[in-house]
């Protein structure tokens, strides 16, 4: 400090006093404002701030004279009293308006006393100042401003630190010190300073001087113990037990000091019993069940305590010891005790059932019903009991779970329980009970336990009042009950429930369930009719038709499935977006129909419908694009082919022709920009279509109309062009599995030959046959069949017959091992054709055939050439000599007799004939010079 700043106290005193007086005037002015404040005044915060500023300046002017101190004390008390008045007024008019500003003013009042310090004439000024801080700290504590509360309590402690606790005889002083320690301990506990808190409580033991103080300190130990007990941790339970034992000890000491007839004694006993009950709870948490029983017995024996929690504690302890009989006694004893609140016994019932499980279901039921008969039970309690009994629904499974569900249903159906939910007041509880039963029933339904589910759903309906508002909910209940009975195959009951649901709420769900019931009853006609009812519902969607088709297919009700999908097809015509493509629906219908025989006509109808839709919307839209579209096209084309094949095998040639015609169409459809269709299959299908038409004609014995013949020829013309292009790119000899194999080439030629024959177009017949004979697809067996057809019947054509049979004979003889059976048959047929067609005009040609036959027979093993055919050749050759001989054509007759004789020599079994023939020839030659015109050749019988 500089010398210039030094001055004597005498010089500074007038200036300081003036400044102090000015500050006190400001403080007094602020206090006057406080005295005129109302609880709703907005000036709290500003007033507190002004007083704080004055207080800061005032603290710098200390120490004060006694007069100033006395003035500060008066101002402090005025401010305090103003706060008290405001607090009382706020408690009456606006309890929530006091706020932190009000407490802040109280703390300013306490700070004024602290700054003023001791003043002459005021007894115990430190205690009065400390009491202000104590009371302010209590208010901060109530507002959970524990830091400010702790500060106030510490200031109060500092002000009272000079008082000797044990030596103080003033009761008020000791009470203030005691209360201050308790309050400070509570605040320390809230800020988790547990050690300080316990230390302060132990320090308070020195200030105990009455039963009331013993009770207060014991109660605080109990409060701290209860706080630790709520954390449910083992280490905390140990600490809680220690604190509660301290509380018990204090209660016992207080009882020894208190008079037995005073209220303090009764209060201490109540606190002791309460503490002992919490001690029992701590032991229960620590699973020390024997100690719980001991505590309960002490409470019951000594004081006759009948607190409701004792029965619960005892019951849980007996349950923990596994003595269920004793636990049941405690539970049943609660029914008799009318003083036990509803929440207590409901909690006890829950705990008992949780431990005992299914074995305790009957006990829980009887206890609950007993309570219903004894006292008024709320709907909420009934919900809790039913919820605990029913458990987790069908998740557990087993007979125990079913038993629980059954008893829960019985409880819910009891008239007394239902009566609890009557009227409008318990509407929320009624909804909750319905939800409990419904959810449990749904769980059993999900587990496919339809019997239990139906029972619970039915009981849940008891909690749905009848009325317009609940119409939809009741309809829902009837529908789900119908589903349960449907699952149990109780179809009549299911029908009754769905009829009731439909009366309340006619919708697609009801219509669909009725459809399912008809399916289960195998009433296909009603099921098909119900499809129309479904489509008339306002909330109908096409998904239900698809679902109906699936259900029908699962029940093997194929007509119903087809009807459902047929109805679904009608929606595609409108062009609306559908969940699946049209071709998928058609494919499904056809797949269903082909599973059983007898539906070929229906399959044909839907095949033609597919053909029509392709023509209407185009193949890309019908089949879709990409690989999916190609697969769908191939499937329907292949199915049409297969159905045509099966119909042909079953001799249903009309159907076969229709299917093959459709197959030719489907195979020719181009999808997703393909260059061309499957020409090979198109060609085959057209050929088989014509074959089936011809076969149907023969089967029905009704000739084809000219238009039909022309149509068939047009198909063959198209096939011919495809044959030419396909054959040009394929080697039919080298590839047996070629797309256009020899068989179909032959079928084409055979059909063309027959149809051209009907038009009397012999030239086209020969052209078709010769074209086939020159192709690599030609086989001897094919030529043989064409030749046989051309050599007889209405399709007789000697030129074709001669050509094909001759070509076939050449091919057979060229083979390493000729089939002489066919060789013999061809020779006979050639001879027959030559005789019938040419007659005797070209006998040399006939003779050449016999000569060829003879040459074939020469050198063969016996029997290798068919014996019957050899005999036929021999006989007919010999007999042909008869006419020339009669006509005097000796040489010609001799020629045929020699041919017959030569053939006979090579045929097994004609030895006797041969001898006769040789003898006749010898006699015939002897008679030749006589030129007897009456010579006759003895004819031989042909076989």
Secondary structure as GFF3:
##gff-version 3
##sequence-region A 1 943
A	DSSP	three_ten_helix	3	5	.	.	.	ID=ss1
A	DSSP	alpha_helix	9	35	.	.	.	ID=ss2
A	DSSP	alpha_helix	44	59	.	.	.	ID=ss3
A	DSSP	alpha_helix	66	93	.	.	.	ID=ss4
A	DSSP	alpha_helix	99	116	.	.	.	ID=ss5
A	DSSP	alpha_helix	125	142	.	.	.	ID=ss6
A	DSSP	alpha_helix	146	159	.	.	.	ID=ss7
A	DSSP	alpha_helix	171	190	.	.	.	ID=ss8
A	DSSP	alpha_helix	194	204	.	.	.	ID=ss9
A	DSSP	three_ten_helix	205	207	.	.	.	ID=ss10
A	DSSP	alpha_helix	211	229	.	.	.	ID=ss11
A	DSSP	alpha_helix	234	257	.	.	.	ID=ss12
A	DSSP	alpha_helix	263	285	.	.	.	ID=ss13
A	DSSP	alpha_helix	289	302	.	.	.	ID=ss14
A	DSSP	alpha_helix	308	320	.	.	.	ID=ss15
A	DSSP	alpha_helix	324	336	.	.	.	ID=ss16
A	DSSP	alpha_helix	342	356	.	.	.	ID=ss17
A	DSSP	three_ten_helix	357	360	.	.	.	ID=ss18
A	DSSP	alpha_helix	361	374	.	.	.	ID=ss19
A	DSSP	alpha_helix	379	390	.	.	.	ID=ss20
A	DSSP	three_ten_helix	393	395	.	.	.	ID=ss21
A	DSSP	alpha_helix	398	413	.	.	.	ID=ss22
A	DSSP	alpha_helix	415	420	.	.	.	ID=ss23
A	DSSP	alpha_helix	427	446	.	.	.	ID=ss24
A	DSSP	alpha_helix	450	460	.	.	.	ID=ss25
A	DSSP	three_ten_helix	461	463	.	.	.	ID=ss26
A	DSSP	alpha_helix	471	487	.	.	.	ID=ss27
A	DSSP	alpha_helix	491	504	.	.	.	ID=ss28
A	DSSP	alpha_helix	508	520	.	.	.	ID=ss29
A	DSSP	alpha_helix	524	535	.	.	.	ID=ss30
A	DSSP	alpha_helix	542	554	.	.	.	ID=ss31
A	DSSP	alpha_helix	558	570	.	.	.	ID=ss32
A	DSSP	alpha_helix	582	593	.	.	.	ID=ss33
A	DSSP	alpha_helix	600	617	.	.	.	ID=ss34
A	DSSP	alpha_helix	619	623	.	.	.	ID=ss35
A	DSSP	alpha_helix	626	649	.	.	.	ID=ss36
A	DSSP	alpha_helix	653	667	.	.	.	ID=ss37
A	DSSP	alpha_helix	679	700	.	.	.	ID=ss38
A	DSSP	alpha_helix	706	728	.	.	.	ID=ss39
A	DSSP	alpha_helix	742	758	.	.	.	ID=ss40
A	DSSP	alpha_helix	762	773	.	.	.	ID=ss41
A	DSSP	alpha_helix	780	790	.	.	.	ID=ss42
A	DSSP	three_ten_helix	793	795	.	.	.	ID=ss43
A	DSSP	alpha_helix	798	814	.	.	.	ID=ss44
A	DSSP	alpha_helix	820	838	.	.	.	ID=ss45
A	DSSP	three_ten_helix	839	842	.	.	.	ID=ss46
A	DSSP	alpha_helix	843	857	.	.	.	ID=ss47
A	DSSP	alpha_helix	867	879	.	.	.	ID=ss48
A	DSSP	alpha_helix	881	886	.	.	.	ID=ss49
A	DSSP	alpha_helix	890	905	.	.	.	ID=ss50
A	DSSP	alpha_helix	911	926	.	.	.	ID=ss51
A	DSSP	three_ten_helix	928	930	.	.	.	ID=ss52
###
